[in-house]
Amino acid sequence: MEEGVQKRGELIVVASAKGGVGKTCLSVNLATAFCKKNIRVSLVDGDFQFGDVSLSLDLKSSFTMKDILDEGESIDKPSILSYLNHHESGLKVLAGPDRPEYADLVTPETIENVLNTLLEEHHYVLVDCGVGFHENNLKMLDMADRVLLVTNLEMSTLKNTRLMLETFETLDIRHKVELVLNRSTMESVIKPNDVVGILNSEEPIYLPNDFQTASQSLNIGIPFVMNQAKTDLAKAYYKMAERLYSKREITMFNDKKKSGLFEKLLTKKDVENEEEKVEAAPKKSLLKPFGRRRST
């Protein structure tokens, strides 16, 4: 094995183009479904302002990301691991800060340190990512081995999802993305078969519509893959977990630095600005040497 390279777990970032599409529900239940395979799984609440992972698990979090921030740059691996909260399913959870103002204290460097530490000790690390393309979210997406992009059949959601996919293309991470169509059997003028064409994407992972089961699960804080495992919804989650697990490849840590997504976005914007300047500048007509045609 090359020097500076070692085995690591797989990082799955669960993202969405807008809130309310079932992203946290998916993160919690998929992570819990993975635990049934008797492997080490951790879940990070990556919405540092208004995350609901702990609430969705009815977890009285003794520690949060704020405790890691309070330790400063000197924090070591044992300390980070000690701030994980233990769920009865076997899942280890890093809760988001108790107060939204603490989100400003989280940096991409903190995220990288925490995720790399968790990846050394777990087969899977899942992140319930916040909405948007700010710097911390870009760091999570940059580090991800796989991005599950959650959408549904609402037109506004699909519009934003398409924009997000186009941005992923710009960032050169489109190959990491798997689309998840939540509530795919809901009543809608848009049909599941239309989604591939609307989003110009590959076939998504389909999850059935069972709003009552999902809503009740979130309200009582028990993942439905635990207490309602015989429902079609829970079966679909176990099928998704099995599919992802079967595609899992052992990834390696690599010490080589690579350009971050934030820098890529800035570079892309600079290039576009230059192109706009060129477009706006007076141009010499290429038709002049050949003469202009009059319109008839």
Helices and strands as residue ranges (DSSP letters): E 5-8, E 10-16, H 23-35, E 41-46, H 53-56, H 65-71, G 72-74, H 77-82, E 85-86, E 92-94, G 100-105, H 108-121, E 124-129, H 135-143, E 146-151, H 155-170, G 174-176, E 177-181, G 192-194, H 195-199, E 205-206, H 211-220, H 224-227, H 232-246, E 251-254, H 261-280, G 288-290
